[in-house]
Amino acid sequence: MKTLFYTLILSPFLLIVSFGQEADEVWIEAHIEVQQDENVISLEPTVKNNSSLYLEYNYLLLVKKTTATKNLSINRQSGKFTLEPGEIKTLSLSRVNQGESQNIEAVLYIRDEIQNKLITKDSIEIKPMNTTSVDETSLMLEGMVVDESKTKFGKDFYDSFFSVYNQYPNKFKFIVLISELPYRGQTSIIQVKADYEVVYEFYTHPNEEYNQQQVAMALRQLAKFAEEKENIKQEFNY
């Protein structure tokens, strides 16, 4: 059973809200450490191996900065790492300049790339102290689409998907990830994921009409996933 937890950290200038999710296996802990030096925010994704085993995983850190005028910038860092038993390791460092009216949101994913499985994640939101409302769903970087395609066919699908999805007035409250797996010859498998859960996949084909059909199918499956997720949330809130 997974357990959700959150932490509030108050500083003279910022409100930092951290949401985490324990993994099914408590072998590894993941946290985004935050340090402030005037207007510069340093984010350090850190992991700890709680087991007696040698671990090898991948990480993805997404950092979004939004201004009061809704302008945004997105920084993405990813890589592979190993952990000795009991080892604590900082995976990377991301520095962000924050103005008085800018929000910073970050999500750290730890995953097993071989099994294509999400292991654990951590997320934070940093906002000026004059902002009082804190919404957990905002920490999911609403409307973001991450491109992990590897071929021209995959990139073409991502571009088509993003072009259509970007016109939606209401975005999904989770990160959409477009990834690609090798298959036979020049054919590959495109996977469309919602927070690393595969909701739709298909084989690539060099045909524009086919590509657009897959975009429509992927969006329908994502909408279905979002509806089911919201229904589950309502059941827990009942």
Summary of the structure (lengths in Angstrom):
residues: 238
radius of gyration: 18.7
end to end distance: 19.6
largest distance: 57.7
contacts: 682
relative contact order: 0.13
helix: 21%
strand: 47%
